[in-house]
Amino acid sequence: MSDSDSGVASRVAGAGRERVERLVPSTPRGGPAVVGAVGIALFLITLLNFFRELRQFGFGWPQVAAVLLGAWLSAVIVYGAIYLQGTPYTPRQRWQVAAAALAGIGFVYFVMYFTVFVRPSVGLRLGGPTLQLLASAHAGAVAGYLIGLLYVKARRDAQQARQVGQQLEFMHSILRHDVLNSMTVVRARAEHLDQQLDGRHRESLDAIRNQTESVIDLSQRARATVDALAAEADVTPEPVDLSAILREEVATVRSTYDALSVTADLPDDVVVQADDMLSAVFGNLLSNAVQHNDADDRRIHVAARVGAESVVVRVRDNGPGVPDEEKDAVFEQGHSSSGGGFGLFFVRTMIDHYGGSIHIEDNQPRGSVFVVSLPRAEQDRTSPFAGAGV
């Protein structure tokens, strides 16, 4: 074949592929129709074989059992076609499922060729393989359909996960850039005012400055949080001073909210396995306890107890409490604490990464207790003074 002939052949083949690719997306019912046609065709062949055996051997229960089996398997395939039509998959993905069903039939027939049809070539009797052929075709179609469906579902879920991760990354980049720019301006203005205000206004200015630094720090740490929630980066726990973090977050809540009583019972020098996002975890828990508290005298109590292998932190409030049927649901994705933060989904996600656990108990006479268990760091377990209270 000359180069010109091969070039023409390549162009024809390319045009054929393009035509097929244009055709497939434009036929959304094509894949389910093929699967349904396979089921109907196998059922009709099963009926024809049933009537043929009636003429040859007369009526018998084995023939009835065979046709009922074939009809049931055909109905399963047709139902699969109807189910496939109702899925949110793209036309191409539906065609992939149909191709898998056909490939299942082809694979079974390929195997049967070497196990059944090769018999005459070695001088053995074929043995009437019609029933085996039909049963195998049904089984191959069902198996291929299921494999194709699972394959398409896995691919679609992976694609959606990538898209969510990309969208999350995009939104985080925009938010982080805008927040940092705005807070940098606020911080600069606060530093300018510091030189002009007298002592009466210094306290308010210090509060503004502290909150500005908190927002900037939170924005800078948000990158690690986005990676953790999007499963784009592994969280590697390391020794973290839990006592210092709890005291810092308790102090932040006291300075942020008015008409609030916050008490704490915290041991010194308790080290757990976590990372630098642990402060955001307890910051969210404390903010959640405040923001959902409808009592006239809002109270929060934070206590930590050190065990042999873990540290248990209890955050108590006197709010409305959490109903039993919602104690697990509040940690699911979609629930979030009002007024900002990452929500309880973030809290549980990070605690799970640390190898800990969190659950909710009822406080008496009113309110909730968020119970957090975190693994102690190895260096903390070996210290004879760890966990000693003040």
N, C-alpha and C positions, 0 to 999 in steps of 0.2 A: 504494500500500500504506500502511495506517495505521501509526501508531507502535506500537500494540498488536500488529499483525500482524508488524511487523519485530522486535519484542521476542521474540515467540514463535519466530520463525524463528531468531533469534540463540541462544535457549536450546536449541532443537533441534539446531542446528549444534554448539554447545558440548558438549551431551550426547553427540553423535556422536563428536566428537574425543576426549572423555574415554573413551568406550567403546573406541575404536580403540587409544588409548594403554594402556588396561588390558589389551587383548587381546594386543598385540604382545609385551610382556615375558612373558606367560604361555604363549607358544608358542615355545619355544627352537628347535624344529626347523622352524619356519615358513619362515625365510629359506632354509636349505639345501634344503628341500622344493620351494620355488618354483624355485630354480636347477635342481635335478634334473628337475623337471617340464618346464622349458623345453628341456633337453637331450633328454629322451625324446620330447617333442612334435615337435621339429625332426627327430629321427631317423625317427619314424613318417611325417611328411610327406615326408621324403626317400624312404622306401620306396614310399609311394603314388605319388609322381611317377615313380619308377623303373619300377614295373609299368605305369603309364599309358603311358610312352614305349615300353615293350616291346610293348604292344598296337598302338601307332600306327606305330612305325618298325622293330620287330623288334629282335633282339639286336645290340648293338654295343659296342665297347670304350669309346667316349665315355660311354655310359650307365653302364657299370660303374665307370669312373673317377669319375663324378659321385657315385654312391651310396657309393663307398668314401670319398671326401672328406667327404661329409655324415656318414657313420658315424663317421669319425675325429673330426671337430669336435664331434659330439654326445657322443662318449665323453669328450672334453676337458671339456665343460661338466658332465657327470655327475660326473666325477672332482673337478671344482671344488666341486660340492655336497658330496661326501663330505669333501673337505679342509676346507671351511668348517665342517662339523659338528664337526670335531675341533679347531678353533681355540679359544683361550680368550676369544673375543669375546663380548660380551653379546648377548642376543636382538635388541635394537634394532640393534646394529652389524651383525649378520648380515642383518637385514632391509634395511639400507642397501646391503649388497653385492648382495642380490637385486634391489633397486630399480634399482641401477646397471646390472645385466645387462639388465633389461627396458628401461631407458632407452636402452641401447646399440642394441637392436633398433629401438626407436622412432625413434632419431636416423637410423639407416641407412635406414629406410623413408621418413623425411621427405626425406632427400637424394635417394633413388631416385625419389620422386614428381616432383621437378623435373628429373631427368635421364633418366627412362625413361617414366613414365606421362604426362608432358606431351606426348609425341610425337603421340598421336592427336588432340589438340586443335589441332595445327598441320598435320594432314593426313598425318602419317607413320605407317608401319606399326609396331605395337607390338613385334613380333619375338619373341614367346614368352619372356617374362621369368622363367619359373618357376625355372630354374636360378640365374639371377642373384639372385632373391628369396631362395632357400634359402641360397645361399652368403653373401649379405650378412647374412641373419639370424643365421647361425652366427657370422660374423665380428663382428657387432655385439654379440652376447651375450658372446662371449669377451672382446672389448675392454672392454665395460662392466663385466664381472665383475672383470677385472684392475684397472681404474681404481678401482672401488669397494673392492676388497680393499686396494689401496695407500692409499686415502684413510682407510679405517677404521684400518689399521695405524698410519698417521702420527698420527691423532687419539689413538689409544690410547697410543702411545709418549709423545706430548706430555702427556697426562693423567697417566701414571705419573711422568714427570719432575717435573711440578708437585707431585704428592703426595709424592714423595721429598724435594723441596726443602722443602715445608712441614713434613714430619716432622723433617727435619734441623734446620730452623730452630727448631722447638718443643723438640727435645731439647737443642739448643745453648743456648737461653734458660734452660732449667731447670738444666743443668749449670753454665753460667756463673754464674747467680745463687747456686747452692749453694756452688760452689767459692770464689767471691769472699767470700761471708759467712764460710765456714769459715777461709779463709786470713787474713782480716782479724782474726778472733779469735785465731788462732795468732800473728800478728804483734804484736797488742796484749799477749798474754801474754809473748812474748819480750822486748818492751821493758820490761815490768814486772820480769822476771827479771834483766835487765841491771843493774838497780840493786841487786840483792841477792847476785849470785854473785861469787865471787872469781876471781882470774886462772886458776885451774886449770880452771874450767868455761867460761871465755869462748870458747875455741876451738870447743867443741861448740855453744854458743849462737850463735856467728857462722855456723856451718854451717847451723843450723836457720833462721836469719834469711835467709841467702842463698837457700836453697831455697824459702822462703816467698815471697820477692820474685820468684823465677823462676816459680813457679806462678801468682802473680797476674799477672805480665807475660804469661805464656803464655795465660792465660784472656782477657786483654784483647785479645791479638792473634788469638785464635781466630776472632773475627768475620770478619776478612778472609780467613782460611783457609776458613771455611764458604762464604763467597761465591764464592771461587775454585773450590772443588770442586763446588759446586752450579751453577756457571756463571751466577750471579745478578749478578755484578759483573765488570767487565773489570780485569785487572791491568795497570797502567801502569808499566812499568819506569822507573827513575830512577837516577842515579848513586849507588852505595853503596860504602862503604869495605870491600872484601873482606878486606884484611889485618887490620883491627881485628876484624871478625866472627870470622875463623878463630882468631885468638889468644884471643878471649874464650871461644869454644866449647871450645877445647883446654883452657883453664884450668878451665872448668866440669866437663869430664869428669875431669880430674885430681883435682879436689876431691870429686867425687861417688863415684867407684869406687875400691875398695881393690885392692891387688895388681895394679896396672896400670901399664905403662910407655908413656907418650905422648911422642913426639918430633915436632918440626915443623921444616920448612925453608920459611920464608915470607918473601917479599920485602916491602918497605915500600911503603905508599901505592899499592896497587893498587885501582883503582876499576872496578867492573863495572856493567852495566845489570841492576838487580833491584829489590827493594823491601824493606820492613822485615821481611818473612817469611824473608829469606835466612838469618838466624841460626837459625830453626827448621829450615830445610832441612838445614844442616850439623850442627845439633844432633841431628837424627834419624839422619843418616848415621853420626856418631860413636857414638851410643848403640847403633845397630844393630851396629856393628863390635864393641862391647864385649859386648853381651848374647848374641850368637850365637858368642862365642869360647869354645871349650872347652879351650884350651891351659892348661897349668899356669903358664906365664909369659906372660900376655896382653900383647901389644904392638900398638901402633897408631902409624903414621907418617903425618903429613899434610904434603904438599908441594904447592907452587903454582909454575907456570911461566907466564911472560907471553909471548904471541905478538903478532904484528902486529895481529890483529883480535880475539883471544880470550884468555882465561885458562883454563888447564887445572889443575884441582885433583885430586890423587890421594890417596885415603884407603886406606892399606894396613893389613891385619891378618893375624895368623897363626892365624886360626880354621880351621874345617873346609873353608872354601871353598864355592862354589856350582857345582853340576853344570851342564854346558853346556846341557842341555835346560831348565834353570830360570832361566837368566840373563836372559831376557826376562820370564818369568812372574812373577818376584818383584816386578815393578813394576806388575802388574795389580791392579785393584780386588779386594779380598778378601784380599790378602796384607797383613800388617801386622807391624811389629816388636813382639815381646813386651815387656812391661814398660812400655807407654805409648807416647806419641808418636802421630804421625799415620800412620806407616808409609811404606814406600817408594813407594806409590801417590801419596801427597801430595808426596813429594820430586820424582818425575818430573813430576807435574802442574805444580808451581811452576816447575821448570826449563824445561819446555816454554813456559810463559807468558813466561819471560824471554828466549826465543829461543835457549836453550842446548840441551845434550844430556847424557845420562848413559848409561853402559854399564858392564859388569863384565868385568874381566880376571882371569886367574889370577895369584896371587902365588907366588913361588918362595922356598923349597921348599913352602910351605904357605900357604893363606889366599886372600883375595880382594883385588882392587883396584877400588874404585869410582872411575871416571873421570868427572869433571864438567867440561864445557866451558861457559863463560859469556862472552857478548860484552863486550868492554871498552867503557867509557864513552868518548864522544868526547873529553872533556877529558883523559882518561887517555892516549889515543892520541897527543895532541899534545904531551904532556910529555916532554922528553928525559931526565928522571930517573926516570920511572915504571918500576917493576919492578926497580929496583936493590936488591939484597939487603943485609942488614946484615953 
